[in-house]
Amino acid sequence: MRGIDEETGDYLSPSRSQNRREALAIFDLGERLVGLSESQLAQLPIPEDMLGVIHDTQRIRAPIARKRQLQFLAKHMRHEDEATLEAIRAALDHDKGQSAKETAALHRVEAWRERLLAEGDAALGELVDAHPGIDRQHLRTLVRNAAAERAKNKPPHAYRELFRVLREALEADEPSP
């Protein structure tokens, strides 16, 4: 029973709604863990007994049985200390942030590639000014070949090569974390 402290007027324990929110947060964390690959799970600070339950859950394909197993996993996770769960959450959030950075870098490379194909030498000059280590002549050749491939509906070999060269050049100029 919850009750109210007669001296201070504070509640003695969390409300049912708060308990439910916490249980659902742990259930969601369990779903995220089940969705990870074996190599991703190996990088997280997960206790060995919980890892076994996660593997069991991953093997189950029937929707109702899978949900029941997820609930069992969540129950198992609620018995873990809060520090372990926070370490897992922090590791997952760090991976998400790293993935977002990598995606943003790929979008920048794609944007440069499309600009080079659309604007030609004007964009190339701007790119070389921003990143002086880039081989201008090689890029000009790749842009010309990629535009010709696109015009003739040929396989995009130079288009892909242009992306690879741009990605390597832009990554070389970015500071490492």
Long-range contacts (C-beta under 8 A, 24 or more apart in sequence): 23-74, 23-78, 26-74, 26-77, 26-78, 26-85, 27-70, 27-71, 27-74, 29-77, 29-85, 29-88, 29-89, 29-92, 30-54, 30-57, 30-70, 30-73, 30-74, 30-77, 31-70, 32-92, 33-73, 33-88, 34-58, 34-70, 34-73, 40-95, 43-91, 43-95, 44-88, 44-91, 44-92, 45-84, 45-87, 45-88, 45-91, 46-88, 47-80, 47-84, 49-76, 50-76, 50-77, 50-80, 105-167, 105-170, 105-171, 105-174, 106-167, 108-170, 109-163, 109-166, 109-167, 109-170, 110-163, 112-166, 112-170, 113-159, 113-162, 113-163, 113-166, 116-143, 116-162, 116-166, 117-143, 117-146, 117-147, 117-150, 131-169, 131-170, 131-173, 133-169, 133-172, 133-173, 134-169, 138-165, 139-165, 139-166
